[in-house]
Amino acid sequence: MDEFALARTLHVLGVVLWIGGVAMVTTVLLPTLSRLRPASDELAFFDRFRRRFARQARYTTLLVGLSGFYMIYVLNAWHRFTEWHYWWMHAMVFIWLIFTIMLFVMEPRARRAQQTAPAQLDSEKKLTKLQRVHWILLILSLITVAGAVAGSHGWLIFGA
């Protein structure tokens, strides 16, 4: 197997683990937690779960970013970022950047802030907000994945 094929394989596996995990959290875990009582127990459980999942997500987003930029470099495909019919490449970088900032900057800050001063926000409101954000990120991620698969196989929606 050549290096490019290995990079693409690692890239796809990373996306499957990362976005698949987001889908599981969004469609299974959070709805299940919203039915538990009391709400404070839901958030405590989710916090324990999030710490473990965040570790996996950090590794997979790092793998996806490195392999993605390697493939762009090898293909010398930088020009695609100047052409709108490659919108899905912009979307991949955008989604990757959002999750990278969340996982490497926002999540550690929130964890440190929670340790020093427990959140005063109502647990149910916090869980509702968390579900809303996860749904938005999942939908954007799935649109991006669909666009990337279609686009990388020659289906350029906005023409070539």
VEXDO-423524 format. One line per field, with one value per residue: x, y, z of N, C-alpha, C, CB in turn; chain. Coordinates in steps of 0.1 Angstrom, whole numbers, padded with zeros to 4 digits. Glycine has a CB too. Layout:
<dopas>
n_x (X / ...)
n_y (Y / ...)
n_z (Z / ...)
ca_x (X / ...)
ca_y (Y / ...)
ca_z (Z / ...)
c_x (X / ...)
c_y (Y / ...)
c_z (Z / ...)
cb_x (X / ...)
cb_y (Y / ...)
cb_z (Z / ...)
chaine (A / ...)
</dopas>
This chain:
<dopas>
n_x (0009 / 0006 / 0018 / -0002 / -0026 / -0026 / -0029 / -0054 / -0070 / -0066 / -0077 / -0104 / -0111 / -0107 / -0126 / -0150 / -0149 / -0149 / -0171 / -0191 / -0191 / -0200 / -0226 / -0237 / -0237 / -0254 / -0278 / -0285 / -0273 / -0277 / -0306 / -0314 / -0303 / -0318 / -0342 / -0337 / -0339 / -0328 / -0321 / -0296 / -0281 / -0280 / -0263 / -0240 / -0233 / -0230 / -0208 / -0188 / -0188 / -0182 / -0156 / -0141 / -0148 / -0140 / -0112 / -0108 / -0120 / -0102 / -0079 / -0088 / -0097 / -0073 / -0058 / -0075 / -0072 / -0043 / -0040 / -0057 / -0046 / -0021 / -0029 / -0039 / -0016 / 0001 / -0014 / -0013 / -0035 / -0043 / -0055 / -0081 / -0094 / -0100 / -0121 / -0155 / -0170 / -0159 / -0169 / -0172 / -0147 / -0140 / -0160 / -0152 / -0128 / -0138 / -0157 / -0139 / -0122 / -0140 / -0146 / -0121 / -0113 / -0133 / -0127 / -0099 / -0097 / -0121 / -0134 / -0115 / -0112 / -0138 / -0140 / -0120 / -0131 / -0154 / -0145 / -0134 / -0156 / -0187 / -0212 / -0239 / -0261 / -0293 / -0298 / -0315 / -0319 / -0293 / -0287 / -0306 / -0296 / -0271 / -0280 / -0291 / -0269 / -0253 / -0270 / -0270 / -0243 / -0240 / -0257 / -0245 / -0221 / -0228 / -0238 / -0215 / -0199 / -0214 / -0212 / -0185 / -0179 / -0195 / -0184 / -0157 / -0159 / -0165 / -0189 / -0198 / -0217 / -0220 / -0211 / -0183)
n_y (-0012 / 0022 / 0054 / 0074 / 0060 / 0048 / 0071 / 0080 / 0059 / 0060 / 0085 / 0082 / 0062 / 0076 / 0096 / 0081 / 0070 / 0094 / 0111 / 0092 / 0087 / 0111 / 0110 / 0089 / 0099 / 0120 / 0110 / 0088 / 0087 / 0113 / 0117 / 0095 / 0102 / 0125 / 0115 / 0106 / 0110 / 0125 / 0156 / 0165 / 0142 / 0133 / 0151 / 0147 / 0121 / 0124 / 0141 / 0124 / 0105 / 0121 / 0130 / 0107 / 0101 / 0124 / 0122 / 0101 / 0114 / 0136 / 0123 / 0112 / 0134 / 0147 / 0128 / 0128 / 0155 / 0157 / 0136 / 0145 / 0171 / 0161 / 0146 / 0167 / 0181 / 0162 / 0158 / 0182 / 0200 / 0225 / 0246 / 0239 / 0251 / 0276 / 0273 / 0271 / 0248 / 0228 / 0229 / 0212 / 0206 / 0230 / 0228 / 0205 / 0213 / 0234 / 0221 / 0204 / 0223 / 0236 / 0214 / 0208 / 0232 / 0231 / 0207 / 0209 / 0234 / 0247 / 0226 / 0217 / 0241 / 0245 / 0223 / 0229 / 0252 / 0242 / 0226 / 0245 / 0262 / 0251 / 0247 / 0270 / 0270 / 0258 / 0223 / 0210 / 0229 / 0232 / 0206 / 0206 / 0226 / 0215 / 0192 / 0205 / 0219 / 0196 / 0184 / 0203 / 0203 / 0176 / 0174 / 0193 / 0180 / 0155 / 0164 / 0174 / 0151 / 0136 / 0153 / 0153 / 0126 / 0123 / 0144 / 0137 / 0116 / 0126 / 0140 / 0170 / 0194 / 0221 / 0224 / 0220)
n_z (0000 / -0009 / 0004 / 0001 / -0001 / 0024 / 0040 / 0031 / 0040 / 0068 / 0072 / 0065 / 0084 / 0108 / 0105 / 0106 / 0132 / 0147 / 0137 / 0138 / 0166 / 0175 / 0164 / 0178 / 0204 / 0201 / 0191 / 0207 / 0234 / 0246 / 0243 / 0259 / 0284 / 0289 / 0299 / 0324 / 0359 / 0389 / 0371 / 0376 / 0379 / 0354 / 0341 / 0355 / 0349 / 0321 / 0320 / 0329 / 0309 / 0287 / 0292 / 0287 / 0260 / 0248 / 0248 / 0229 / 0207 / 0204 / 0195 / 0171 / 0156 / 0153 / 0138 / 0115 / 0107 / 0102 / 0082 / 0062 / 0055 / 0046 / 0023 / 0007 / 0003 / -0010 / -0034 / -0043 / -0041 / -0034 / -0049 / -0050 / -0029 / -0038 / -0056 / -0059 / -0065 / -0052 / -0026 / -0005 / 0005 / 0017 / 0037 / 0051 / 0063 / 0078 / 0096 / 0109 / 0121 / 0139 / 0157 / 0165 / 0179 / 0199 / 0212 / 0220 / 0231 / 0242 / 0256 / 0276 / 0290 / 0300 / 0317 / 0336 / 0347 / 0357 / 0378 / 0395 / 0401 / 0405 / 0380 / 0379 / 0363 / 0354 / 0354 / 0335 / 0315 / 0307 / 0296 / 0276 / 0259 / 0253 / 0238 / 0216 / 0204 / 0198 / 0179 / 0158 / 0151 / 0143 / 0121 / 0103 / 0101 / 0088 / 0064 / 0054 / 0052 / 0033 / 0011 / 0007 / 0001 / -0023 / -0038 / -0040 / -0056 / -0081 / -0083 / -0086 / -0074 / -0080 / -0105 / -0128)
ca_x (0000 / 0014 / 0015 / -0014 / -0037 / -0026 / -0034 / -0069 / -0076 / -0066 / -0086 / -0118 / -0113 / -0108 / -0139 / -0160 / -0149 / -0152 / -0185 / -0199 / -0192 / -0209 / -0240 / -0242 / -0239 / -0265 / -0291 / -0287 / -0269 / -0283 / -0320 / -0316 / -0301 / -0329 / -0353 / -0333 / -0341 / -0328 / -0313 / -0282 / -0275 / -0278 / -0251 / -0228 / -0230 / -0226 / -0195 / -0178 / -0188 / -0176 / -0141 / -0135 / -0151 / -0132 / -0099 / -0109 / -0123 / -0090 / -0070 / -0093 / -0096 / -0059 / -0056 / -0082 / -0065 / -0030 / -0041 / -0063 / -0036 / -0011 / -0035 / -0040 / -0002 / 0005 / -0022 / -0011 / -0049 / -0046 / -0063 / -0095 / -0100 / -0104 / -0131 / -0167 / -0176 / -0152 / -0174 / -0171 / -0134 / -0142 / -0168 / -0144 / -0119 / -0147 / -0161 / -0127 / -0118 / -0150 / -0144 / -0107 / -0114 / -0141 / -0120 / -0086 / -0097 / -0133 / -0137 / -0106 / -0115 / -0150 / -0137 / -0113 / -0140 / -0164 / -0138 / -0132 / -0169 / -0197 / -0222 / -0252 / -0272 / -0303 / -0293 / -0323 / -0316 / -0279 / -0288 / -0313 / -0286 / -0262 / -0286 / -0293 / -0256 / -0250 / -0278 / -0265 / -0230 / -0242 / -0263 / -0235 / -0211 / -0233 / -0239 / -0201 / -0195 / -0221 / -0206 / -0171 / -0180 / -0200 / -0174 / -0144 / -0162 / -0168 / -0202 / -0196 / -0230 / -0220 / -0204 / -0168)
ca_y (0000 / 0034 / 0063 / 0081 / 0051 / 0047 / 0084 / 0081 / 0049 / 0065 / 0096 / 0076 / 0055 / 0086 / 0103 / 0071 / 0070 / 0107 / 0115 / 0081 / 0089 / 0123 / 0105 / 0080 / 0107 / 0129 / 0102 / 0077 / 0090 / 0125 / 0115 / 0086 / 0110 / 0135 / 0108 / 0102 / 0120 / 0139 / 0161 / 0167 / 0129 / 0132 / 0159 / 0141 / 0109 / 0129 / 0146 / 0113 / 0099 / 0131 / 0130 / 0095 / 0102 / 0136 / 0117 / 0094 / 0124 / 0144 / 0115 / 0110 / 0147 / 0150 / 0119 / 0133 / 0167 / 0154 / 0128 / 0154 / 0180 / 0154 / 0143 / 0179 / 0184 / 0152 / 0160 / 0197 / 0204 / 0238 / 0254 / 0235 / 0260 / 0288 / 0269 / 0268 / 0235 / 0220 / 0234 / 0201 / 0207 / 0241 / 0223 / 0196 / 0221 / 0242 / 0212 / 0200 / 0234 / 0237 / 0203 / 0210 / 0242 / 0226 / 0196 / 0213 / 0247 / 0250 / 0215 / 0218 / 0253 / 0243 / 0213 / 0236 / 0261 / 0234 / 0222 / 0256 / 0267 / 0243 / 0255 / 0273 / 0269 / 0247 / 0211 / 0207 / 0239 / 0229 / 0195 / 0210 / 0234 / 0205 / 0185 / 0214 / 0220 / 0183 / 0181 / 0212 / 0198 / 0163 / 0177 / 0199 / 0169 / 0146 / 0171 / 0175 / 0138 / 0133 / 0162 / 0149 / 0113 / 0126 / 0153 / 0130 / 0106 / 0133 / 0146 / 0184 / 0200 / 0235 / 0224 / 0219)
ca_z (0000 / -0009 / 0015 / -0001 / 0002 / 0038 / 0045 / 0029 / 0048 / 0081 / 0072 / 0066 / 0097 / 0117 / 0103 / 0110 / 0147 / 0152 / 0135 / 0144 / 0180 / 0176 / 0161 / 0189 / 0216 / 0198 / 0188 / 0217 / 0247 / 0252 / 0245 / 0270 / 0296 / 0292 / 0305 / 0337 / 0370 / 0387 / 0360 / 0380 / 0377 / 0339 / 0337 / 0361 / 0340 / 0308 / 0322 / 0330 / 0296 / 0278 / 0294 / 0280 / 0246 / 0243 / 0245 / 0216 / 0196 / 0201 / 0187 / 0157 / 0149 / 0150 / 0127 / 0103 / 0102 / 0096 / 0070 / 0053 / 0050 / 0039 / 0010 / -0001 / 0000 / -0020 / -0046 / -0047 / -0044 / -0027 / -0057 / -0048 / -0019 / -0045 / -0065 / -0051 / -0067 / -0042 / -0014 / 0005 / 0011 / 0027 / 0048 / 0059 / 0071 / 0088 / 0106 / 0116 / 0129 / 0150 / 0166 / 0171 / 0189 / 0210 / 0219 / 0225 / 0238 / 0250 / 0266 / 0288 / 0298 / 0307 / 0327 / 0347 / 0353 / 0365 / 0390 / 0405 / 0405 / 0399 / 0372 / 0385 / 0353 / 0356 / 0347 / 0324 / 0305 / 0302 / 0288 / 0263 / 0251 / 0248 / 0227 / 0204 / 0198 / 0192 / 0166 / 0148 / 0147 / 0136 / 0108 / 0095 / 0098 / 0079 / 0051 / 0049 / 0048 / 0021 / 0001 / 0005 / -0006 / -0036 / -0046 / -0043 / -0067 / -0093 / -0084 / -0082 / -0075 / -0085 / -0118 / -0128)
c_x (0009 / 0010 / 0002 / -0026 / -0038 / -0032 / -0049 / -0076 / -0077 / -0076 / -0100 / -0121 / -0115 / -0121 / -0151 / -0160 / -0153 / -0167 / -0195 / -0202 / -0202 / -0224 / -0245 / -0245 / -0252 / -0279 / -0294 / -0285 / -0277 / -0299 / -0323 / -0314 / -0312 / -0341 / -0350 / -0337 / -0333 / -0319 / -0299 / -0274 / -0271 / -0265 / -0238 / -0223 / -0224 / -0211 / -0185 / -0177 / -0180 / -0161 / -0135 / -0137 / -0142 / -0118 / -0098 / -0111 / -0110 / -0081 / -0075 / -0094 / -0082 / -0055 / -0062 / -0075 / -0052 / -0031 / -0047 / -0054 / -0025 / -0017 / -0036 / -0026 / 0003 / -0002 / -0020 / -0025 / -0053 / -0056 / -0078 / -0102 / -0104 / -0116 / -0144 / -0173 / -0169 / -0156 / -0172 / -0157 / -0134 / -0149 / -0160 / -0135 / -0127 / -0151 / -0150 / -0122 / -0127 / -0147 / -0131 / -0107 / -0122 / -0133 / -0107 / -0086 / -0109 / -0136 / -0128 / -0109 / -0128 / -0148 / -0130 / -0122 / -0150 / -0157 / -0136 / -0146 / -0180 / -0207 / -0235 / -0264 / -0280 / -0299 / -0302 / -0320 / -0302 / -0280 / -0296 / -0304 / -0276 / -0267 / -0287 / -0280 / -0251 / -0257 / -0273 / -0252 / -0231 / -0247 / -0253 / -0224 / -0215 / -0235 / -0225 / -0196 / -0201 / -0215 / -0192 / -0171 / -0184 / -0189 / -0161 / -0146 / -0167 / -0181 / -0201 / -0209 / -0230 / -0213 / -0189 / -0162)
c_y (0012 / 0044 / 0071 / 0072 / 0049 / 0060 / 0084 / 0071 / 0054 / 0077 / 0091 / 0070 / 0065 / 0093 / 0094 / 0071 / 0083 / 0111 / 0104 / 0083 / 0101 / 0119 / 0097 / 0089 / 0115 / 0121 / 0092 / 0082 / 0102 / 0123 / 0105 / 0094 / 0119 / 0128 / 0104 / 0113 / 0116 / 0144 / 0163 / 0154 / 0128 / 0139 / 0153 / 0129 / 0114 / 0134 / 0135 / 0106 / 0108 / 0131 / 0118 / 0096 / 0114 / 0131 / 0110 / 0105 / 0133 / 0136 / 0114 / 0123 / 0150 / 0141 / 0124 / 0146 / 0165 / 0146 / 0137 / 0164 / 0173 / 0151 / 0156 / 0183 / 0175 / 0154 / 0174 / 0203 / 0217 / 0246 / 0251 / 0245 / 0274 / 0285 / 0264 / 0255 / 0225 / 0224 / 0224 / 0202 / 0218 / 0236 / 0214 / 0203 / 0229 / 0233 / 0207 / 0211 / 0237 / 0227 / 0204 / 0221 / 0238 / 0216 / 0200 / 0226 / 0248 / 0239 / 0216 / 0230 / 0251 / 0233 / 0220 / 0245 / 0254 / 0229 / 0233 / 0262 / 0260 / 0252 / 0258 / 0272 / 0257 / 0235 / 0208 / 0216 / 0236 / 0217 / 0198 / 0217 / 0224 / 0197 / 0193 / 0216 / 0207 / 0181 / 0190 / 0207 / 0185 / 0166 / 0183 / 0189 / 0160 / 0152 / 0172 / 0161 / 0134 / 0141 / 0157 / 0135 / 0116 / 0134 / 0145 / 0119 / 0113 / 0141 / 0160 / 0191 / 0213 / 0235 / 0224 / 0229)
c_z (0000 / 0002 / 0014 / 0003 / 0017 / 0045 / 0043 / 0038 / 0063 / 0083 / 0073 / 0079 / 0108 / 0117 / 0109 / 0125 / 0153 / 0150 / 0139 / 0158 / 0183 / 0174 / 0172 / 0201 / 0213 / 0197 / 0199 / 0231 / 0253 / 0253 / 0257 / 0284 / 0300 / 0299 / 0320 / 0347 / 0382 / 0376 / 0363 / 0378 / 0362 / 0336 / 0343 / 0353 / 0327 / 0309 / 0322 / 0316 / 0286 / 0280 / 0286 / 0265 / 0240 / 0240 / 0232 / 0205 / 0194 / 0192 / 0172 / 0150 / 0145 / 0138 / 0114 / 0098 / 0095 / 0083 / 0059 / 0047 / 0042 / 0025 / 0001 / -0006 / -0012 / -0034 / -0051 / -0050 / -0037 / -0035 / -0055 / -0038 / -0026 / -0055 / -0057 / -0054 / -0059 / -0028 / -0002 / 0012 / 0021 / 0039 / 0057 / 0068 / 0082 / 0099 / 0115 / 0125 / 0141 / 0160 / 0173 / 0182 / 0201 / 0218 / 0226 / 0233 / 0247 / 0260 / 0278 / 0296 / 0306 / 0319 / 0339 / 0354 / 0362 / 0378 / 0400 / 0410 / 0398 / 0392 / 0380 / 0376 / 0356 / 0348 / 0335 / 0312 / 0298 / 0293 / 0275 / 0254 / 0245 / 0237 / 0215 / 0197 / 0191 / 0179 / 0155 / 0142 / 0139 / 0122 / 0099 / 0091 / 0088 / 0065 / 0045 / 0044 / 0035 / 0009 / -0003 / -0003 / -0021 / -0044 / -0049 / -0053 / -0080 / -0094 / -0078 / -0085 / -0082 / -0099 / -0117 / -0137)
cb_x (-0010 / 0013 / 0026 / -0016 / -0035 / -0012 / -0028 / -0072 / -0068 / -0052 / -0084 / -0120 / -0102 / -0097 / -0142 / -0157 / -0135 / -0143 / -0187 / -0193 / -0179 / -0205 / -0239 / -0231 / -0228 / -0263 / -0290 / -0278 / -0254 / -0281 / -0326 / -0306 / -0288 / -0333 / -0357 / -0318 / -0356 / -0325 / -0319 / -0281 / -0284 / -0289 / -0253 / -0231 / -0242 / -0235 / -0194 / -0183 / -0202 / -0181 / -0138 / -0142 / -0165 / -0131 / -0095 / -0120 / -0134 / -0083 / -0068 / -0107 / -0103 / -0050 / -0061 / -0097 / -0063 / -0022 / -0049 / -0075 / -0031 / -0008 / -0049 / -0045 / 0007 / 0002 / -0037 / -0001 / -0058 / -0033 / -0060 / -0097 / -0090 / -0092 / -0127 / -0177 / -0175 / -0137 / -0189 / -0174 / -0123 / -0149 / -0181 / -0136 / -0111 / -0159 / -0168 / -0115 / -0117 / -0164 / -0146 / -0097 / -0121 / -0154 / -0117 / -0076 / -0097 / -0145 / -0137 / -0091 / -0117 / -0161 / -0129 / -0101 / -0148 / -0169 / -0124 / -0125 / -0170 / -0204 / -0225 / -0251 / -0266 / -0317 / -0294 / -0338 / -0316 / -0270 / -0296 / -0325 / -0279 / -0257 / -0300 / -0299 / -0246 / -0252 / -0293 / -0263 / -0220 / -0251 / -0275 / -0228 / -0207 / -0247 / -0244 / -0192 / -0198 / -0236 / -0206 / -0163 / -0190 / -0213 / -0171 / -0139 / -0172 / -0167 / -0213 / -0184 / -0236 / -0214 / -0208 / -0164)
cb_y (0000 / 0041 / 0073 / 0086 / 0037 / 0045 / 0096 / 0077 / 0036 / 0070 / 0104 / 0067 / 0046 / 0097 / 0106 / 0057 / 0066 / 0118 / 0118 / 0067 / 0092 / 0134 / 0097 / 0070 / 0117 / 0136 / 0096 / 0065 / 0093 / 0137 / 0109 / 0074 / 0117 / 0141 / 0096 / 0099 / 0120 / 0147 / 0175 / 0171 / 0118 / 0138 / 0173 / 0136 / 0100 / 0139 / 0154 / 0102 / 0097 / 0145 / 0128 / 0082 / 0105 / 0147 / 0107 / 0084 / 0133 / 0147 / 0101 / 0104 / 0158 / 0147 / 0105 / 0136 / 0177 / 0145 / 0116 / 0161 / 0188 / 0141 / 0137 / 0191 / 0182 / 0138 / 0158 / 0199 / 0193 / 0245 / 0251 / 0221 / 0262 / 0293 / 0259 / 0279 / 0231 / 0220 / 0237 / 0188 / 0209 / 0253 / 0216 / 0186 / 0231 / 0248 / 0199 / 0196 / 0247 / 0236 / 0190 / 0213 / 0255 / 0219 / 0185 / 0213 / 0258 / 0251 / 0202 / 0218 / 0265 / 0237 / 0202 / 0244 / 0270 / 0222 / 0216 / 0267 / 0283 / 0234 / 0248 / 0288 / 0268 / 0252 / 0200 / 0207 / 0253 / 0226 / 0184 / 0219 / 0245 / 0196 / 0180 / 0228 / 0225 / 0172 / 0184 / 0226 / 0196 / 0154 / 0186 / 0211 / 0162 / 0141 / 0186 / 0180 / 0127 / 0136 / 0176 / 0147 / 0104 / 0134 / 0165 / 0123 / 0096 / 0124 / 0138 / 0190 / 0201 / 0244 / 0236 / 0205)
cb_z (0012 / -0023 / 0016 / -0015 / -0005 / 0044 / 0038 / 0014 / 0048 / 0085 / 0059 / 0054 / 0100 / 0115 / 0089 / 0105 / 0152 / 0145 / 0120 / 0141 / 0186 / 0167 / 0148 / 0193 / 0218 / 0184 / 0175 / 0214 / 0248 / 0243 / 0233 / 0269 / 0295 / 0279 / 0297 / 0338 / 0373 / 0400 / 0356 / 0395 / 0382 / 0331 / 0342 / 0376 / 0338 / 0302 / 0335 / 0340 / 0290 / 0281 / 0309 / 0285 / 0243 / 0254 / 0256 / 0216 / 0201 / 0215 / 0193 / 0158 / 0157 / 0162 / 0131 / 0107 / 0114 / 0106 / 0072 / 0059 / 0061 / 0046 / 0012 / 0008 / 0012 / -0015 / -0044 / -0058 / -0039 / -0024 / -0072 / -0043 / -0008 / -0053 / -0075 / -0053 / -0082 / -0043 / -0015 / 0000 / 0000 / 0021 / 0042 / 0050 / 0063 / 0080 / 0100 / 0106 / 0121 / 0144 / 0160 / 0160 / 0183 / 0205 / 0210 / 0214 / 0228 / 0240 / 0259 / 0283 / 0289 / 0297 / 0322 / 0341 / 0342 / 0357 / 0386 / 0398 / 0402 / 0409 / 0359 / 0391 / 0339 / 0352 / 0356 / 0328 / 0310 / 0314 / 0296 / 0267 / 0259 / 0260 / 0232 / 0208 / 0209 / 0202 / 0169 / 0153 / 0159 / 0144 / 0109 / 0103 / 0111 / 0083 / 0052 / 0060 / 0059 / 0022 / 0005 / 0018 / 0001 / -0036 / -0037 / -0030 / -0062 / -0104 / -0076 / -0090 / -0061 / -0076 / -0126 / -0132)
chaine (A / A / A / A / A / A / A / A / A / A / A / A / A / A / A / A / A / A / A / A / A / A / A / A / A / A / A / A / A / A / A / A / A / A / A / A / A / A / A / A / A / A / A / A / A / A / A / A / A / A / A / A / A / A / A / A / A / A / A / A / A / A / A / A / A / A / A / A / A / A / A / A / A / A / A / A / A / A / A / A / A / A / A / A / A / A / A / A / A / A / A / A / A / A / A / A / A / A / A / A / A / A / A / A / A / A / A / A / A / A / A / A / A / A / A / A / A / A / A / A / A / A / A / A / A / A / A / A / A / A / A / A / A / A / A / A / A / A / A / A / A / A / A / A / A / A / A / A / A / A / A / A / A / A / A / A / A / A / A / A)
</dopas>
